[in-house]
Structures are given as structure tokens and as C-alpha cells.
Amino acid sequence: VHRFGSFFYKKLALTATPDASASPPDPTRTRVDYDAITRWTASVDIFSKRFVFVPICEAFHWSLAVLCNLDTLGSPAKDPRAAQRRPVILIFDSLQLHRGDRTATP
């Protein structure tokens, strides 16, 4: 389990720019400057974590993103039960103000 501070998402969102490489152009897709957030991830391998919590505050409204099963990405699972898990992002937003149709590309 890993938890980011409340400024992580803000920093991540500030680096997002429209993705000009999307074909056809899609205004909901963004490209993120991951170099700008390396300080937040330098001391922890988030891809070895089963759960990563990301608090989100936009327009005075709080919600929570939970990145689940990141430990199943990339390498074969050592635990046979882990092979049955898939990576998922859960968004907990009581007022449904944060749209789920926005995506980012690496």
C-alpha cells in the first residue's frame, strides 16, 4: 500500500497538456510530463504495490483515486492468485464531479 499526498494529483494535473498525437484529435485526451513528478515516485516503486491511494481536490471538492493491482503489471506473478487480478482504477466521488472519461497517454 502507498499513499500520495494531496498535492501529487495537483502537480500531475498541472503538467497535463492536450495530446496532439491523438488520431483523430480528441480534446479529452492529455499527455502528462512524467519527469515533472519523478520526485514523488523516486523513493517508492508504485508498480510493486497492490494499492496506491491518490487524493484529488479540484474546485473545493475532494475525491479519491485508488490504483489497484499495479503489482500485476509487467512481470509474471509469483503468486498464482495474483495472476487472476487485473489493474483497475477506482474513483470515489460522492458528487460525481470528476469525469471518468478523461484519459492520459504515457
LINHUGI-V561828 format. One record per residue. N is the residue number from 0. NEAR is the number of other ideal C-beta (glycine too) atoms within 10 Angstrom. D_FIRST is the distance of its C-alpha to the first C-alpha in whole Angstrom. Layout:
{{N,NEAR,D_FIRST} {N,NEAR,D_FIRST}}
//
This chain:
{{0,7,0} {1,16,4} {2,14,7} {3,20,10} {4,11,13} {5,12,16} {6,12,18} {7,18,16} {8,19,17} {9,13,21} {10,15,21} {11,19,20} {12,14,22} {13,13,25} {14,15,25} {15,14,26} {16,10,29} {17,13,31} {18,18,31} {19,9,34} {20,9,34} {21,15,33} {22,7,36} {23,4,37} {24,10,36} {25,11,34} {26,9,33} {27,11,30} {28,17,28} {29,17,27} {30,16,26} {31,17,24} {32,13,24} {33,12,21} {34,8,23} {35,12,23} {36,17,19} {37,9,19} {38,9,18} {39,15,15} {40,15,14} {41,8,16} {42,6,14} {43,12,11} {44,11,11} {45,15,9} {46,15,11} {47,12,9} {48,17,6} {49,14,6} {50,14,5} {51,21,6} {52,15,8} {53,20,11} {54,16,14} {55,20,17} {56,12,21} {57,12,24} {58,6,27} {59,6,26} {60,12,24} {61,15,20} {62,18,18} {63,16,15} {64,17,13} {65,14,10} {66,19,10} {67,16,9} {68,18,10} {69,19,10} {70,20,10} {71,18,14} {72,11,15} {73,8,18} {74,9,19} {75,7,20} {76,13,17} {77,8,18} {78,10,17} {79,7,20} {80,7,18} {81,13,15} {82,11,18} {83,10,19} {84,14,16} {85,9,16} {86,12,14} {87,10,15} {88,13,14} {89,10,15} {90,14,17} {91,12,17} {92,15,21} {93,9,23} {94,8,26} {95,9,25} {96,13,26} {97,17,24} {98,9,25} {99,9,23} {100,6,26} {101,12,25} {102,11,24} {103,14,23} {104,10,24} {105,5,23}}
//
